[in-house]
Amino acid sequence: MRTKATEMLGMELPIFAFSHCRDVVAEVSKAGGFGVLGGTGFSPELLEQELRWIDEHTGGKPYGVDLLMPATYEKNVIRKDIKLEDILPKEQVDFANKLLEQANIPELPDDVKGEVRQRILGMVQMEPEVIAELLEVTYRHPQVKLIVSALGAPAKHHIERAHSLGIKVGALAGSLKHALKSREAGVDMIVAQGYEAGGHTGQITSMVLWPELAEALDIPVLAAGGVGRGNQMAAALAMGAAGVWCGSIWLGTRESEATPEEKEIMFRASASDTVQSKHMSGKPVRMIRNSITDAWADPDAPKTLGAPRQMMLWREPNIRIERAKAKELMTPIVGQVVGMMTKEKTVKRVIEEMLEEFIEAVDRLNTVVPSEIK
């Protein structure tokens, strides 16, 4: 399949797979698509390990890395000598703990708690120095052909550095305004992420956003938000997209990092069972709705913190929930495509089904158009 995106990156299929799981990234790239590793949360050392593993398991195929590179951040939130109690307000901490106490979720053992809190302090850092270090790790891997900014337009010096190494740069956008800002900064492609998507999303639906950006921009636009089937890929390409960016659909695969409990929750969920909540990161994130998301959305709940402090606040409670295997409190981050995910499949099978459905959709369209018009 030939699109501007496949030609730009030397790939066979216009299917991009965002995943925090290296196995998914490698399998998609091996199959002819383009795996993109979500690098947020990795230390430079761990990111190096992950990328080295992907290098060794993709047969020389290209892949990408997605990092948080926001235009604004809470500067100097994290220092080596700081404690969580110094940066997390008591009101929010007490509220989070109360939710778990009401559900009889046990505290972490003291030794585990200490280790978890140390990890939290270094978990998500978005200051320029940390971002630059993660990018330098990424640049050392020749198979990385694309870096993507997950939040906003990346700084111009990052774009120039990547271009000097022959690496393309992309950015996610949920509106034309944000897409134009990234284009002006010099990115090579835009991921148009509609409201239906999992993770951080805007308020414009895919059906409106994709053609708007495709028509307004002179660079490739990837369609994201609610894509998990081949007929959706056909629709995206028909509206001018140069490829599809999928994330949620890989969570139900055999190779996914999702736990058995999370997969069970997703396989029984419908599209209407998702909601946008700020309790996970401080920004709107689409996930499975439950009593936790409802509690944080209550008018009497404390205001969520900004990034990265809200991420740090909720990490320990989330680990407690996972250790207790409390499925009723788990909030897997997933898009509305979850309603199409009913059983575990391999990454390879998901791609095969997408291609089969894509061909069927194109054939259907060909029967609609009279031969004299063709």
DRENBA-849107 format. One record per atom (N, C-alpha, C): residue in one letter; x, y, z. Coordinates in pm, whole numbers, padded with zeros to 5 digits, always signed. Example, Ala and Ser with C-alpha at 12.3 -4.5 7.8 and 13.67 -1.06 7.14 Angstrom:
<sites>
a+01319-00569+00780;a+01230-00450+00780;a+01320-00330+00780;s+01285-00225+00708;s+01367-00106+00714;s+01290+00003+00787;
</sites>
This chain:
<sites>
m+00084-00119+00000;m+00000+00000+00000;m+00088+00125+00000;r+00054+00220-00085;r+00136+00338-00101;r+00059+00463-00059;t+00110+00531+00042;t+00058+00661+00085;t+00178+00750+00113;k+00152+00876+00140;k+00263+00966+00174;k+00337+00918+00299;a+00263+00858+00391;a+00325+00811+00516;a+00413+00689+00492;t+00365+00593+00412;t+00445+00472+00388;t+00571+00507+00311;e+00560+00599+00217;e+00677+00639+00138;e+00776+00718+00223;m+00726+00800+00313;m+00813+00880+00398;m+00896+00794+00492;l+00834+00686+00544;l+00900+00607+00649;l+00947+00469+00604;g+00926+00434+00477;g+00975+00305+00427;g+00904+00186+00487;m+00772+00195+00500;m+00692+00087+00556;m+00598+00034+00449;e+00540-00084+00474;e+00456-00148+00374;e+00308-00118+00391;l+00263-00103+00515;l+00121-00084+00544;l+00102+00047+00621;p-00001+00123+00590;p-00024+00252+00660;p-00092+00233+00796;i-00038+00139+00875;i-00093+00109+01007;i+00013+00141+01112;f-00014+00242+01193;f+00076+00279+01302;f+00019+00225+01432;a+00104+00168+01514;a+00059+00107+01640;a+00129+00173+01757;f+00054+00252+01834;f+00109+00309+01957;f+00090+00209+02069;s+00196+00181+02142;s+00187+00086+02253;s+00300+00111+02352;h+00272+00086+02480;h+00377+00090+02581;h+00449-00045+02589;c+00405-00140+02510;c+00459-00276+02513;c+00554-00298+02395;r+00677-00332+02425;r+00776-00350+02318;r+00740-00466+02226;d+00673-00567+02279;d+00635-00683+02197;d+00537-00642+02087;v+00442-00556+02121;v+00346-00508+02022;v+00418-00425+01915;v+00505-00335+01959;v+00581-00251+01866;v+00657-00336+01766;a+00728-00437+01816;a+00809-00522+01728;a+00722-00602+01632;e+00612-00659+01682;e+00527-00742+01597;e+00463-00661+01484;v+00419-00540+01514;v+00357-00456+01410;v+00459-00418+01304;s+00576-00379+01346;s+00679-00341+01249;s+00721-00461+01164;k+00733-00577+01225;k+00768-00698+01148;k+00661-00732+01045;a+00535-00699+01077;a+00425-00731+00987;a+00410-00630+00874;g+00494-00526+00873;g+00489-00428+00766;g+00429-00295+00806;g+00375-00286+00930;g+00323-00160+00979;g+00435-00081+01045;f+00397+00004+01141;f+00496+00089+01206;f+00464+00097+01355;g+00542+00025+01435;g+00523+00028+01579;g+00582+00154+01640;v+00513+00211+01738;v+00562+00331+01807;v+00556+00306+01957;l+00671+00308+02022;l+00679+00282+02166;l+00645+00406+02245;g+00549+00395+02337;g+00520+00505+02428;g+00628+00510+02534;g+00715+00609+02525;g+00833+00615+02611;g+00813+00691+02740;t+00696+00750+02760;t+00671+00825+02883;t+00676+00732+03004;g+00747+00776+03106;g+00757+00695+03227;g+00884+00613+03235;f+00954+00598+03122;f+01080+00525+03123;f+01194+00616+03168;s+01283+00562+03247;s+01408+00633+03274;s+01496+00619+03150;p+01597+00702+03134;p+01687+00686+03018;p+01747+00546+03011;e+01781+00488+03125;e+01840+00355+03127;e+01741+00249+03079;l+01618+00257+03128;l+01517+00159+03087;l+01477+00179+02942;l+01470+00303+02897;l+01437+00327+02756;l+01544+00267+02666;e+01668+00279+02706;e+01777+00218+02629;e+01759+00068+02620;q+01722+00003+02729;q+01700-00142+02728;q+01585-00179+02634;e+01477-00104+02641;e+01360-00133+02558;e+01392-00117+02410;l+01459-00010+02376;l+01491+00014+02234;l+01591-00088+02181;r+01685-00127+02265;r+01781-00229+02222;r+01709-00361+02194;w+01611-00394+02279;w+01534-00517+02258;w+01455-00509+02128;i+01390-00396+02103;i+01312-00380+01979;i+01404-00390+01858;d+01520-00329+01865;d+01618-00340+01755;d+01644-00486+01719;e+01655-00568+01822;e+01692-00709+01803;e+01575-00796+01759;h+01452-00743+01764;h+01335-00827+01736;h+01246-00774+01624;t+01297-00684+01543;t+01216-00630+01433;t+01273-00662+01295;g+01383-00737+01292;g+01439-00774+01162;g+01483-00655+01079;g+01527-00549+01145;g+01575-00432+01073;g+01467-00336+01029;k+01340-00365+01061;k+01229-00278+01020;k+01227-00150+01105;p+01175-00041+01048;p+01171+00086+01121;p+01061+00088+01227;y+01080+00173+01327;y+00980+00195+01430;y+00998+00335+01485;g+00910+00375+01578;g+00917+00510+01633;g+00907+00513+01784;v+00920+00633+01840;v+00911+00654+01985;v+00824+00776+02010;d+00731+00764+02104;d+00639+00871+02141;d+00676+00918+02281;l+00695+01049+02298;l+00734+01105+02427;l+00647+01226+02460;l+00629+01253+02589;l+00561+01374+02632;l+00656+01492+02619;m+00619+01588+02536;m+00701+01707+02520;m+00610+01830+02525;p+00544+01854+02640;p+00446+01962+02648;p+00510+02100+02646;a+00432+02198+02600;a+00482+02335+02595;a+00491+02395+02735;t+00407+02348+02827;t+00410+02397+02965;t+00421+02280+03061;y+00481+02303+03174;y+00500+02200+03274;y+00528+02267+03408;e+00514+02192+03515;e+00543+02244+03647;e+00692+02231+03673;k+00762+02341+03658;k+00908+02338+03665;k+00958+02310+03806;n+01063+02229+03813;n+01131+02197+03939;n+01039+02135+04044;v+00938+02060+03995;v+00852+01988+04089;v+00932+01880+04160;i+01023+01817+04087;i+01094+01701+04141;i+01242+01734+04161;r+01291+01711+04283;r+01433+01725+04312;r+01480+01598+04382;k+01607+01575+04381;k+01659+01451+04440;k+01630+01441+04589;d+01622+01555+04658;d+01605+01552+04803;d+01460+01567+04846;i+01369+01565+04752;i+01230+01594+04785;i+01155+01466+04821;k+01048+01480+04899;k+00960+01369+04934;k+00822+01393+04875;l+00749+01283+04853;l+00616+01297+04795;l+00527+01388+04880;e+00542+01379+05012;e+00459+01460+05101;e+00482+01609+05080;d+00599+01645+05025;d+00632+01786+05004;d+00561+01845+04883;i+00518+01760+04790;i+00463+01813+04665;i+00319+01770+04637;l+00265+01678+04719;l+00128+01633+04699;l+00040+01688+04812;p-00058+01773+04780;p-00143+01833+04883;p-00219+01728+04963;k-00232+01752+05092;k-00296+01657+05183;k-00442+01629+05142;e-00514+01730+05094;e-00654+01712+05059;e-00671+01606+04951;q-00588+01614+04847;q-00598+01516+04739;q-00551+01377+04783;v-00445+01373+04863;v-00395+01245+04912;v-00499+01176+05000;d-00561+01252+05090;d-00663+01195+05179;d-00783+01145+05099;f-00822+01219+04997;f-00937+01180+04916;f-00909+01048+04844;a-00790+01036+04785;a-00753+00914+04714;a-00749+00795+04809;n-00689+00815+04927;n-00681+00706+05024;n-00819+00665+05075;k-00908+00762+05093;k-01043+00732+05142;k-01120+00643+05044;l-01102+00669+04914;l-01170+00587+04812;l-01129+00441+04824;l-01001+00417+04852;l-00953+00280+04862;l-00990+00217+04996;e-00991+00297+05100;e-01030+00245+05232;e-01176+00200+05230;q-01261+00276+05162;q-01403+00240+05154;q-01423+00109+05080;a-01330+00076+04993;a-01339-00049+04916;a-01255-00160+04978;n-01199-00134+05098;n-01119-00234+05171;n-00995-00279+05092;i-00933-00186+05023;i-00809-00216+04950;i-00692-00199+05047;p-00613-00303+05071;p-00506-00293+05171;p-00394-00199+05131;e-00328-00146+05233;e-00208-00065+05211;e-00096-00152+05156;l+00003-00089+05095;l+00120-00163+05049;l+00208-00196+05169;p+00277-00310+05167;p+00375-00338+05272;p+00479-00226+05275;d+00536-00201+05393;d+00628-00088+05408;d+00744-00093+05310;d+00803-00212+05289;d+00918-00219+05199;d+00877-00191+05054;v+00760-00240+05016;v+00710-00216+04881;v+00673-00069+04864;k+00609-00013+04968;k+00569+00127+04962;k+00689+00219+04941;g+00797+00193+05013;g+00917+00275+04998;g+00974+00269+04857;e+00977+00148+04802;e+01029+00131+04667;e+00939+00200+04565;v+00808+00185+04583;v+00711+00247+04490;v+00725+00398+04492;r+00737+00455+04611;r+00746+00601+04621;r+00875+00655+04560;q+00981+00579+04569;q+01104+00621+04503;q+01087+00618+04352;r+01018+00516+04302;r+00993+00508+04158;r+00902+00621+04112;i+00805+00655+04195;i+00712+00762+04159;i+00785+00894+04141;l+00881+00921+04228;l+00954+01047+04220;l+01030+01061+04089;g+01066+00950+04028;g+01136+00956+03901;g+01054+00908+03784;m+00922+00891+03808;m+00837+00825+03709;m+00810+00911+03587;v+00759+01028+03605;v+00720+01112+03493;v+00782+01249+03511;q+00881+01278+03430;q+00943+01408+03434;q+00936+01471+03296;m+00895+01597+03290;m+00874+01660+03162;m+00958+01787+03146;e+01055+01805+03233;e+01140+01922+03220;e+01232+01904+03100;p+01274+02016+03037;p+01353+02009+02915;p+01477+01920+02924;e+01545+01924+03039;e+01668+01846+03053;e+01640+01696+03046;v+01530+01654+03107;v+01496+01512+03108;v+01450+01468+02970;i+01368+01549+02906;i+01322+01519+02771;i+01441+01506+02676;a+01535+01598+02687;a+01653+01595+02600;a+01733+01467+02620;e+01743+01420+02744;e+01817+01298+02772;e+01749+01177+02710;l+01616+01170+02722;l+01541+01060+02661;l+01554+01062+02509;l+01552+01181+02452;l+01566+01193+02307;l+01705+01149+02261;e+01807+01184+02336;e+01942+01143+02298;e+01957+00991+02301;v+01891+00926+02397;v+01889+00780+02399;v+01823+00729+02272;t+01711+00789+02236;t+01637+00748+02116;t+01721+00764+01991;y+01792+00874+01982;y+01870+00903+01861;y+01982+00803+01837;r+02021+00729+01940;r+02130+00633+01925;r+02086+00505+01853;h+01959+00495+01819;h+01907+00373+01758;h+01865+00400+01614;p+01945+00355+01517;p+01922+00387+01376;p+01788+00342+01321;q+01727+00239+01379;q+01598+00193+01328;q+01483+00286+01366;v+01507+00376+01459;v+01405+00475+01494;v+01398+00579+01383;k+01287+00583+01314;k+01270+00674+01201;k+01169+00784+01228;l+01106+00780+01347;l+01004+00880+01379;l+00998+00901+01529;i+00993+01028+01571;i+00962+01061+01710;i+00833+01144+01707;v+00750+01122+01807;v+00620+01187+01810;v+00600+01256+01944;s+00552+01380+01938;s+00521+01455+02059;s+00377+01424+02098;a+00358+01369+02217;a+00226+01327+02260;a+00139+01442+02307;l+00202+01552+02350;l+00126+01668+02399;l+00183+01796+02340;g+00119+01845+02237;g+00158+01975+02182;g+00276+01971+02087;a+00305+02089+02033;a+00413+02103+01936;a+00548+02089+02004;p+00637+02007+01950;p+00770+01995+02009;p+00854+02120+01982;a+00952+02144+02065;a+01039+02259+02047;a+01115+02249+01915;k+01139+02363+01853;k+01204+02364+01721;k+01343+02301+01724;h+01415+02321+01835;h+01550+02265+01839;h+01547+02112+01842;h+01441+02054+01899;h+01427+01908+01896;h+01400+01862+01752;i+01316+01936+01683;i+01285+01902+01544;i+01409+01911+01457;e+01485+02017+01474;e+01607+02036+01395;e+01708+01927+01424;r+01721+01889+01550;r+01814+01782+01587;r+01774+01650+01524;a+01645+01618+01529;a+01597+01494+01469;a+01618+01495+01318;h+01586+01605+01254;h+01603+01615+01109;h+01749+01600+01068;s+01839+01651+01150;s+01982+01640+01117;s+02028+01495+01117;l+01952+01407+01186;l+01985+01265+01193;l+01899+01182+01099;g+01819+01250+01017;g+01734+01178+00922;g+01609+01120+00985;i+01568+01171+01100;i+01451+01121+01171;i+01334+01217+01150;k+01219+01165+01116;k+01100+01246+01099;k+01036+01274+01235;v+00956+01381+01239;v+00892+01423+01365;v+00742+01438+01343;g+00665+01384+01437;g+00520+01397+01432;g+00467+01457+01560;a+00340+01495+01560;a+00277+01549+01680;a+00129+01515+01679;l+00075+01483+01796;l-00068+01459+01809;l-00141+01591+01817;a-00260+01595+01758;a-00341+01716+01762;a-00488+01678+01768;g-00563+01750+01850;g-00706+01725+01862;g-00790+01835+01801;s-00724+01933+01736;s-00795+02042+01672;s-00707+02100+01562;l-00769+02173+01470;l-00693+02237+01362;l-00595+02339+01418;k-00635+02413+01520;k-00547+02512+01582;k-00418+02450+01630;h-00430+02338+01700;h-00310+02270+01752;h-00227+02210+01640;a-00294+02158+01538;a-00223+02100+01425;a-00141+02206+01350;l-00200+02322+01330;l-00130+02430+01260;l-00009+02478+01340;k-00023+02481+01471;k+00090+02522+01556;k+00207+02425+01541;s+00177+02296+01538;s+00282+02196+01520;s+00341+02204+01380;r+00255+02227+01281;r+00305+02240+01143;r+00399+02358+01131;e+00365+02469+01194;e+00451+02587+01190;e+00585+02562+01259;a+00584+02473+01358;a+00708+02440+01427;a+00800+02356+01340;g+00742+02289+01237;g+00826+02212+01144;g+00809+02063+01148;v+00701+02012+01207;v+00684+01866+01211;v+00654+01812+01071;d+00677+01684+01053;d+00660+01619+00922;d+00524+01554+00904;m+00456+01524+01014;m+00323+01465+01004;m+00243+01494+01130;i+00111+01488+01116;i+00020+01513+01228;i-00065+01390+01253;v-00078+01355+01381;v-00170+01249+01421;v-00298+01318+01466;a-00403+01308+01384;a-00531+01373+01414;a-00612+01282+01505;q-00611+01312+01635;q-00671+01223+01734;q-00810+01271+01773;g-00912+01196+01733;g-01049+01230+01764;g-01090+01199+01906;y-01206+01249+01941;y-01263+01237+02075;y-01277+01092+02121;e-01296+01000+02027;e-01320+00860+02062;e-01197+00789+02117;a-01080+00848+02100;a-00954+00781+02132;a-00938+00755+02281;g-00853+00657+02313;g-00812+00634+02450;g-00701+00730+02486;g-00672+00743+02614;g-00566+00834+02655;g-00610+00979+02648;h-00512+01069+02629;h-00540+01213+02625;h-00608+01249+02494;t-00727+01306+02503;t-00805+01338+02384;t-00866+01477+02394;g-00905+01529+02277;g-00976+01656+02272;g-01126+01633+02269;q-01199+01728+02209;q-01345+01723+02211;q-01407+01711+02072;i-01325+01698+01966;i-01377+01691+01830;i-01375+01546+01783;t-01486+01499+01728;t-01494+01360+01686;t-01408+01335+01562;s-01369+01210+01545;s-01283+01171+01434;s-01342+01205+01298;m-01472+01180+01281;m-01536+01201+01152;m-01528+01347+01107;v-01521+01438+01202;v-01508+01581+01171;v-01360+01621+01162;l-01280+01571+01255;l-01140+01614+01265;l-01054+01565+01148;w-01067+01438+01111;w-00977+01383+01008;w-00982+01460+00877;p-01099+01478+00815;p-01099+01548+00687;p-01061+01695+00699;e-01095+01756+00815;e-01060+01896+00835;e-00909+01916+00829;l-00836+01831+00900;l-00691+01844+00903;l-00628+01799+00772;a-00681+01693+00713;a-00626+01644+00587;a-00636+01748+00476;e-00745+01822+00475;e-00765+01924+00373;e-00684+02051+00401;a-00659+02081+00529;a-00593+02206+00565;a-00440+02198+00563;l-00385+02077+00573;l-00240+02062+00587;l-00175+02006+00461;d-00051+02044+00440;d+00024+01994+00325;d+00123+01885+00364;i+00105+01828+00482;i+00188+01717+00529;i+00096+01600+00561;p+00150+01478+00568;p+00066+01362+00595;p-00010+01373+00727;v-00135+01331+00725;v-00219+01328+00845;v-00256+01183+00873;l-00232+01138+00994;l-00270+01004+01036;l-00400+01012+01115;a-00492+00921+01087;a-00623+00921+01152;a-00619+00839+01280;a-00651+00901+01393;a-00650+00833+01522;a-00781+00860+01595;g-00821+00766+01677;g-00944+00782+01755;g-01054+00692+01704;g-01068+00574+01762;g-01176+00484+01723;g-01142+00391+01609;v-01013+00373+01579;v-00974+00286+01467;v-00929+00150+01519;g-00997+00046+01472;g-00957-00089+01509;g-00993-00190+01403;r-01058-00143+01294;r-01101-00234+01188;r-01062-00179+01050;g-01061-00268+00954;g-01021-00231+00820;g-01117-00137+00750;n-01248-00150+00778;n-01342-00058+00715;n-01323+00084+00767;q-01278+00097+00892;q-01247+00229+00945;q-01121+00285+00880;m-01025+00199+00851;m-00906+00242+00781;m-00942+00290+00640;a-01031+00219+00574;a-01075+00261+00440;a-01141+00397+00446;a-01225+00419+00549;a-01291+00548+00565;a-01190+00659+00588;a-01089+00630+00671;a-00987+00731+00701;a-00909+00770+00575;l-00869+00671+00495;l-00795+00700+00372;l-00885+00774+00273;a-01014+00739+00270;a-01107+00807+00180;a-01122+00954+00218;m-01104+00987+00345;m-01116+01126+00390;m-00984+01202+00381;g-00883+01140+00323;g-00757+01211+00300;g-00643+01175+00391;a-00665+01086+00486;a-00556+01046+00576;a-00453+00963+00501;a-00329+00970+00549;a-00220+00893+00488;a-00192+00765+00563;g-00273+00737+00665;g-00255+00617+00744;g-00341+00626+00868;v-00344+00518+00946;v-00420+00516+01071;v-00326+00492+01188;w-00357+00558+01298;w-00280+00547+01423;w-00369+00479+01524;c-00336+00356+01561;c-00419+00276+01651;c-00347+00254+01783;g-00423+00257+01891;g-00364+00232+02022;g-00442+00129+02101;s-00570+00157+02123;s-00652+00072+02211;s-00662-00072+02161;i-00674-00091+02030;i-00698-00224+01976;i-00589-00324+02015;w-00468-00276+02039;w-00356-00366+02072;w-00363-00412+02217;l-00441-00344+02302;l-00449-00382+02443;l-00511-00520+02462;g-00593-00562+02366;g-00656-00692+02377;g-00579-00804+02312;t-00456-00776+02269;t-00377-00880+02202;t-00299-00966+02301;r-00257-01080+02253;r-00180-01172+02337;r-00049-01108+02382;e+00009-01023+02296;e+00138-00962+02328;e+00127-00841+02419;s+00008-00793+02444;s-00014-00670+02520;s+00037-00678+02663;e+00068-00560+02717;e+00110-00551+02857;e-00009-00551+02953;a-00132-00543+02901;a-00250-00542+02988;a-00259-00671+03069;t-00301-00660+03194;t-00315-00776+03281;t-00439-00856+03242;p-00446-00982+03283;p-00568-01061+03256;p-00694-00993+03309;e-00683-00929+03425;e-00799-00861+03483;e-00842-00743+03395;e-00746-00666+03347;e-00778-00552+03261;e-00840-00599+03129;k-00787-00707+03074;k-00845-00759+02950;k-00988-00806+02971;e-01013-00870+03084;e-01149-00916+03115;e-01245-00797+03120;i-01201-00688+03184;i-01284-00567+03194;i-01312-00511+03055;m-01208-00504+02972;m-01225-00446+02838;m-01310-00534+02749;f-01294-00665+02757;f-01369-00755+02669;f-01519-00754+02697;r-01558-00717+02818;r-01701-00713+02849;r-01758-00571+02841;a-01673-00473+02808;a-01718-00334+02803;a-01776-00299+02665;s-01862-00199+02665;s-01916-00145+02540;s-01855-00007+02518;a-01879+00050+02401;a-01825+00182+02370;a-01876+00287+02468;s-01997+00270+02518;s-02055+00367+02609;s-02004+00354+02752;d-01919+00256+02779;d-01864+00236+02913;d-01737+00314+02939;t-01697+00400+02843;t-01578+00481+02863;t-01616+00623+02901;v-01520+00694+02963;v-01545+00832+03006;v-01410+00904+03009;q-01413+01035+02993;q-01292+01114+03011;q-01279+01154+03157;s-01162+01130+03214;s-01138+01163+03354;s-00999+01224+03368;k-00986+01317+03463;k-00856+01380+03489;k-00781+01315+03605;h-00843+01215+03669;h-00784+01165+03793;h-00653+01090+03772;m-00628+01045+03650;m-00507+00966+03625;m-00384+01054+03601;s-00402+01167+03530;s-00285+01247+03494;s-00302+01397+03512;g-00423+01441+03543;g-00447+01585+03552;g-00500+01644+03423;k-00500+01565+03317;k-00554+01605+03188;k-00662+01503+03149;p-00757+01542+03060;p-00863+01448+03023;p-00809+01322+02957;v-00839+01207+03015;v-00794+01078+02965;v-00916+00988+02951;r-00932+00923+02834;r-01045+00832+02817;r-01010+00696+02875;m-01101+00642+02955;m-01079+00515+03024;m-01214+00451+03055;i-01209+00331+03112;i-01331+00264+03154;i-01389+00336+03276;r-01519+00364+03270;r-01586+00433+03379;r-01618+00336+03493;n-01598+00384+03617;n-01642+00307+03734;n-01657+00401+03852;s-01663+00348+03972;s-01687+00432+04090;s-01573+00530+04115;i-01452+00495+04074;i-01337+00584+04092;i-01352+00708+04004;t-01381+00688+03876;t-01397+00804+03786;t-01515+00889+03830;d-01623+00824+03875;d-01740+00899+03922;d-01705+00982+04046;a-01626+00925+04135;a-01592+00996+04258;a-01511+01122+04230;w-01414+01111+04139;w-01331+01226+04106;w-01410+01331+04028;a-01517+01291+03960;a-01598+01385+03883;a-01704+01453+03970;d-01722+01406+04091;d-01823+01464+04180;d-01787+01610+04212;p-01885+01698+04214;p-01858+01840+04243;p-01790+01863+04378;d-01808+01773+04471;d-01747+01789+04604;d-01605+01733+04611;a-01560+01669+04505;a-01425+01613+04504;a-01322+01725+04493;p-01202+01704+04548;p-01099+01807+04533;p-01057+01822+04388;k-01006+01937+04354;k-00961+01962+04217;k-00839+01876+04187;t-00836+01816+04067;t-00720+01737+04030;t-00599+01829+04012;l-00481+01773+04034;l-00357+01849+04024;l-00311+01856+03878;g-00215+01940+03851;g-00158+01946+03717;g-00059+01834+03695;a-00018+01815+03568;a+00084+01715+03537;a+00221+01772+03572;p+00311+01689+03630;p+00297+01545+03653;p+00246+01508+03793;r+00205+01606+03874;r+00173+01574+04014;r+00052+01482+04028;q-00050+01498+03942;q-00166+01409+03953;q-00127+01266+03918;m-00037+01250+03821;m+00013+01116+03788;m+00081+01053+03909;m+00160+01136+03979;m+00232+01087+04095;m+00137+01056+04210;l+00032+01138+04224;l-00066+01117+04329;l-00137+00984+04313;w-00179+00951+04190;w-00263+00834+04171;w-00184+00705+04148;r-00053+00713+04130;r+00024+00593+04101;r+00019+00491+04213;e+00040+00534+04337;e+00039+00438+04448;e-00100+00376+04468;p-00208+00455+04469;p-00341+00393+04477;p-00365+00294+04363;n-00319+00327+04245;n-00340+00237+04131;n-00267+00104+04151;i-00147+00110+04206;i-00071-00012+04233;i-00142-00095+04339;r-00198-00029+04440;r-00273-00101+04543;r-00392-00175+04482;i-00462-00109+04391;i-00576-00170+04324;i-00532-00291+04241;e-00421-00276+04169;e-00370-00385+04085;e-00328-00504+04171;r-00257-00477+04282;r-00211-00586+04369;r-00329-00660+04432;a-00436-00587+04460;a-00554-00650+04519;a-00641-00718+04414;k-00605-00699+04287;k-00684-00752+04175;k-00831-00711+04187;a-00850-00586+04229;a-00986-00532+04249;a-01040-00481+04116;k-01097-00572+04039;k-01143-00538+03904;k-01248-00426+03904;e-01329-00421+04011;e-01434-00319+04015;e-01379-00177+04025;l-01250-00164+04062;l-01188-00031+04076;l-01086-00002+03966;m-01060-00099+03879;m-00962-00078+03772;m-01019+00010+03662;t-00937+00101+03614;t-00981+00193+03508;t-00884+00186+03390;p-00889+00077+03312;p-00799+00068+03197;p-00817+00187+03103;i-00706+00244+03059;i-00710+00354+02963;i-00734+00295+02825;v-00849+00325+02767;v-00887+00264+02639;v-00992+00351+02572;g-00996+00348+02440;g-01090+00429+02365;g-01223+00359+02344;q-01312+00426+02272;q-01446+00371+02249;q-01443+00248+02159;v-01331+00224+02094;v-01316+00102+02014;v-01322-00022+02101;v-01317-00004+02233;v-01321-00117+02326;v-01444-00205+02301;g-01552-00145+02250;g-01672-00223+02223;g-01654-00327+02115;m-01548-00313+02034;m-01518-00409+01928;m-01421-00517+01975;m-01368-00501+02095;m-01270-00595+02148;m-01342-00696+02236;t-01355-00820+02188;t-01433-00920+02262;t-01352-01041+02306;k-01236-01062+02244;k-01152-01175+02284;k-01007-01150+02245;e-00918-01224+02307;e-00775-01206+02284;e-00735-01258+02146;k-00654-01180+02076;k-00601-01219+01945;k-00452-01186+01943;t-00381-01241+01846;t-00242-01202+01828;t-00237-01071+01750;v-00127-00999+01762;v-00107-00877+01684;v-00118-00907+01535;k-00056-01018+01494;k-00059-01056+01352;k-00201-01075+01304;r-00286-01139+01386;r-00423-01163+01344;r-00504-01034+01334;v-00480-00940+01424;v-00548-00811+01417;v-00516-00742+01285;i-00390-00745+01246;i-00350-00681+01120;i-00411-00753+01001;e-00411-00885+01005;e-00470-00963+00896;e-00618-00928+00878;e-00690-00920+00989;e-00832-00887+00983;e-00855-00746+00931;m-00768-00653+00971;m-00781-00516+00922;m-00763-00510+00770;l-00667-00584+00719;l-00643-00584+00575;l-00757-00651+00500;e-00808-00762+00555;e-00921-00831+00492;e-01043-00739+00484;e-01072-00671+00594;e-01187-00580+00597;e-01165-00459+00509;f-01042-00412+00501;f-01012-00299+00414;f-01044-00333+00269;i-00999-00451+00226;i-01025-00494+00088;i-01174-00509+00063;e-01246-00566+00159;e-01391-00581+00145;e-01460-00445+00133;a-01414-00349+00213;a-01474-00215+00210;a-01450-00148+00075;v-01330-00160+00023;v-01298-00101-00107;v-01381-00167-00217;d-01395-00299-00211;d-01477-00371-00310;d-01622-00324-00304;r-01674-00301-00183;r-01812-00253-00168;r-01830-00117-00234;l-01733-00030-00214;l-01741+00103-00273;l-01736+00095-00426;n-01657+00001-00476;n-01647-00014-00621;n-01778-00060-00683;t-01860-00130-00607;t-01991-00173-00660;t-02093-00060-00656;v-02064+00042-00574;v-02156+00156-00562;v-02139+00253-00678;v-02014+00274-00719;v-01985+00371-00825;v-02011+00308-00962;p-02096+00367-01047;p-02123+00313-01180;p-01995+00307-01264;s-01984+00202-01343;s-01863+00182-01423;s-01837+00296-01519;e-01943+00361-01569;e-01922+00471-01665;e-01857+00593-01600;i-01877+00605-01464;i-01812+00715-01393;i-01665+00683-01368;k-01636+00556-01344;k-01496+00517-01319;k-01411+00548-01442;
</sites>
